[in-house]
């Protein structure tokens, strides 16, 4: 393989990864957040797909805690498709997970 070549990903693979990312984020809300509400926003800006999952739960989510694979696994999945991941989760909430994914026009 050429040094700068990236493997091609089919549209169905990209779509599956996007759906799995949202599903994993919502699973974390259900398992850990003690939330009464979660909102999912998906918007496209040119060649970027922005996904935001926010909840009104207890907050305090920590990627470094290592209690499971939830957020760390989600961050790895996003990175594997050349995306960016951030999580803001102060104690007391809310938690907001933001993902930016490349999206072919």
Backbone bond lengths (Angstrom), bond angles and torsions (degrees), N, CA, C in turn:
res aa  C-N    CA-C-N  psi(-1)  N-CA   C-N-CA  omega(-1)  CA-C   N-CA-C  phi
1 X - - - 1.458 - - 1.529 108.73 -
2 X 1.322 115.84 143.36 1.461 120.82 179.00 1.522 109.33 -65.10
3 X 1.337 117.91 148.50 1.470 120.41 -174.74 1.532 114.19 -59.56
4 X 1.317 118.12 -31.38 1.459 119.86 -176.21 1.520 112.64 -107.78
5 X 1.298 116.52 7.14 1.466 120.27 -178.04 1.524 110.10 -78.86
6 X 1.322 115.70 142.56 1.454 121.93 174.66 1.517 108.00 -111.69
7 X 1.334 116.36 144.65 1.456 116.99 176.25 1.522 110.59 -64.53
8 X 1.313 116.43 141.98 1.463 120.43 178.04 1.518 109.55 -75.18
9 X 1.317 116.30 138.75 1.453 120.92 177.34 1.512 107.74 -115.40
10 X 1.306 116.02 130.76 1.454 119.60 -179.75 1.525 109.92 -71.08
11 X 1.322 115.52 160.70 1.465 120.83 178.18 1.521 110.55 -59.94
12 X 1.324 117.63 -37.89 1.460 119.53 -179.38 1.526 111.41 -69.09
13 X 1.327 117.97 -34.01 1.463 121.07 176.50 1.514 110.45 -67.56
14 X 1.331 117.11 -42.82 1.467 120.47 178.27 1.522 110.50 -62.90
15 X 1.325 117.18 -43.30 1.461 121.75 179.67 1.533 110.37 -62.86
16 X 1.335 116.21 -43.81 1.457 120.63 178.24 1.521 110.85 -59.38
17 X 1.334 117.81 -44.80 1.462 121.40 179.36 1.525 111.43 -62.55
18 X 1.326 117.55 -41.15 1.469 120.21 178.21 1.524 110.50 -61.78
19 X 1.332 116.21 -45.70 1.455 120.06 -179.69 1.523 111.20 -64.65
20 X 1.321 117.10 -39.78 1.450 120.98 179.75 1.527 111.25 -66.58
21 X 1.317 117.26 -37.44 1.461 121.12 178.30 1.521 110.30 -62.17
22 X 1.329 118.04 -46.46 1.467 121.21 178.22 1.523 109.78 -63.67
23 X 1.324 117.14 -43.97 1.461 121.40 -179.98 1.528 111.49 -60.22
24 X 1.319 117.16 -44.36 1.470 120.89 179.64 1.520 111.47 -64.97
25 X 1.329 116.93 -40.59 1.463 119.87 178.58 1.530 110.63 -63.06
26 X 1.330 117.13 -42.82 1.465 120.05 179.00 1.532 111.52 -68.94
27 X 1.306 117.72 -34.32 1.463 120.52 175.42 1.524 110.52 -60.54
28 X 1.335 116.79 -40.49 1.465 120.44 176.98 1.520 111.04 -62.85
29 X 1.322 117.53 -39.27 1.468 120.44 177.30 1.525 109.74 -59.99
30 X 1.326 116.43 -49.93 1.464 120.86 -177.10 1.527 111.28 -62.90
31 X 1.334 117.59 -42.63 1.457 121.19 -175.61 1.522 114.20 -74.82
32 X 1.331 117.11 -34.91 1.459 118.98 -165.86 1.528 116.70 -125.03
33 X 1.301 119.22 -24.01 1.464 120.07 -165.49 1.525 114.98 -81.21
34 X 1.326 117.14 -22.61 1.471 119.84 -172.08 1.532 109.21 54.19
35 X 1.320 114.92 44.17 1.465 121.66 -176.92 1.524 110.86 -95.10
36 X 1.322 114.73 152.19 1.466 119.16 172.84 1.526 110.57 -100.81
37 X 1.329 115.81 -9.17 1.465 119.76 -177.18 1.524 109.95 -153.52
38 X 1.320 114.59 143.59 1.464 121.22 172.16 1.521 107.78 -137.58
39 X 1.304 116.26 140.71 1.465 122.28 178.84 1.520 108.93 -121.44
40 X 1.326 115.70 138.65 1.462 121.97 176.33 1.525 107.55 -120.11
41 X 1.313 115.80 127.65 1.459 121.98 176.51 1.521 107.99 -122.34
42 X 1.312 116.32 130.88 1.461 121.61 176.92 1.524 107.03 -128.38
43 X 1.324 115.95 121.92 1.465 121.12 179.63 1.520 109.08 -135.85
44 X 1.308 114.67 147.77 1.459 120.26 176.76 1.523 108.98 -109.40
45 X 1.325 115.05 131.58 1.459 122.61 176.09 1.516 106.98 -125.75
46 X 1.328 116.68 97.19 1.461 120.36 -178.11 1.514 110.81 61.02
47 X 1.320 116.38 -116.08 1.462 121.42 -178.18 1.527 112.47 -99.48
48 X 1.332 116.95 18.83 1.460 121.61 179.71 1.516 110.32 -123.63
49 X 1.316 115.93 133.24 1.455 122.15 173.96 1.520 106.99 -104.21
50 X 1.325 116.68 122.35 1.453 123.03 179.92 1.518 108.33 -102.44
51 X 1.328 116.44 124.87 1.461 122.90 178.11 1.524 107.44 -121.49
52 X 1.332 116.28 124.83 1.458 121.19 177.89 1.520 107.99 -124.77
53 X 1.326 115.88 126.31 1.461 121.92 174.64 1.518 106.52 -118.91
54 X 1.331 116.11 118.41 1.462 121.59 -177.32 1.521 109.43 -125.24
55 X 1.330 116.12 144.72 1.459 119.50 176.69 1.523 110.18 -135.83
56 X 1.323 115.25 164.64 1.471 120.85 -179.92 1.525 111.28 -103.42
57 X 1.322 116.42 29.59 1.456 121.30 -175.81 1.516 114.30 -82.06
58 X 1.324 114.30 -162.47 1.460 122.73 -171.46 1.519 114.42 -73.70
59 X 1.318 117.90 -16.47 1.467 120.15 -179.06 1.514 111.53 71.93
60 X 1.312 115.73 -165.62 1.449 121.85 178.89 1.518 114.57 80.77
61 X 1.329 117.88 12.23 1.463 120.55 177.37 1.522 109.11 -64.63
62 X 1.330 116.05 138.86 1.457 120.57 -174.54 1.523 109.79 -139.61
63 X 1.314 116.96 116.08 1.462 120.89 179.12 1.516 111.73 -61.39
64 X 1.313 117.19 -33.95 1.459 121.34 -174.80 1.524 113.10 -82.41
65 X 1.322 118.30 -9.51 1.466 120.68 -175.10 1.517 112.34 -62.71
66 X 1.325 117.47 -34.93 1.450 120.66 175.25 1.518 114.96 72.37
67 X 1.316 118.83 15.92 1.454 121.18 179.25 1.510 112.59 -71.79
68 X 1.302 117.94 -11.26 1.460 122.12 179.84 1.507 108.28 -171.08
69 X 1.300 116.02 -167.16 1.458 119.11 -178.13 1.514 111.61 -105.83
70 X 1.320 119.37 0.51 1.456 124.10 -173.26 1.511 115.65 -46.00
71 X 1.322 117.30 -82.74 1.464 120.54 -175.30 1.524 112.03 -68.66
72 X 1.323 117.13 -38.66 1.468 119.32 179.16 1.529 110.03 -64.36
73 X 1.315 117.06 -41.63 1.460 120.71 177.39 1.511 111.89 -64.82
74 X 1.324 115.70 -38.52 1.456 120.82 177.72 1.526 110.37 -63.93
75 X 1.323 116.65 -44.61 1.471 120.58 177.92 1.527 110.91 -61.01
76 X 1.338 116.84 -39.59 1.462 120.05 178.63 1.523 111.22 -66.39
77 X 1.335 117.05 -41.92 1.470 120.40 179.08 1.525 110.05 -61.15
78 X 1.329 117.14 -43.25 1.464 121.24 179.69 1.529 110.06 -62.97
79 X 1.319 116.69 -44.86 1.469 120.33 179.51 1.530 111.24 -63.20
80 X 1.328 117.35 -32.92 1.462 120.56 -178.12 1.522 112.93 -66.98
81 X 1.326 116.98 -17.90 1.466 120.79 177.31 1.532 110.69 -112.64
82 X 1.349 114.85 25.51 1.471 122.75 176.06 1.518 113.48 63.19
83 X 1.330 116.80 32.42 1.454 121.24 178.15 1.518 111.63 -101.82
84 X 1.336 114.85 178.02 1.462 120.74 175.22 1.524 108.38 -119.65
85 X 1.324 116.04 149.80 1.454 123.40 -175.01 1.514 108.97 -133.99
86 X 1.323 116.86 136.30 1.462 120.02 170.47 1.517 108.61 -143.07
87 X 1.315 115.07 151.88 1.454 121.11 178.85 1.522 108.10 -139.28
88 X 1.332 115.55 121.73 1.471 121.64 172.99 1.515 105.86 -109.90
89 X 1.327 115.80 125.60 1.451 119.18 -175.52 1.522 110.83 -153.46
90 X 1.319 117.11 71.64 1.465 118.55 179.29 1.532 110.45 -67.00
91 X 1.319 116.25 153.56 1.460 120.25 175.77 1.522 108.72 -55.91
92 X 1.305 116.91 133.24 1.456 121.02 -176.85 1.517 113.31 93.23
93 X 1.342 115.91 -10.81 1.461 121.07 175.23 1.507 113.17 83.72
94 X 1.275 117.99 178.11 1.456 127.69 -3.32 1.530 110.97 -81.34
95 X 1.306 116.00 169.72 1.461 121.86 173.38 1.523 108.16 -106.33
96 X 1.322 115.46 132.69 1.463 121.03 178.37 1.528 107.75 -129.95
97 X 1.329 115.37 117.48 1.462 122.10 175.48 1.517 107.01 -102.92
98 X 1.325 115.93 126.92 1.461 121.65 -179.18 1.523 108.76 -122.12
99 X 1.320 114.63 129.51 1.461 121.24 -178.76 1.533 107.69 -129.18
100 X 1.312 115.65 134.02 1.466 121.64 172.08 1.510 107.74 -117.68
101 X 1.334 115.30 126.77 1.453 121.62 -177.67 1.515 110.66 -123.04
102 X 1.334 117.55 141.69 1.458 118.92 173.76 1.527 109.27 -65.28
103 X 1.308 114.91 141.36 1.471 120.58 -176.61 1.515 107.62 -141.25
104 X 1.313 116.16 112.11 1.465 119.54 -178.50 1.522 110.48 -63.74
105 X 1.336 116.86 142.36 1.455 119.80 -179.66 1.523 112.39 -66.10
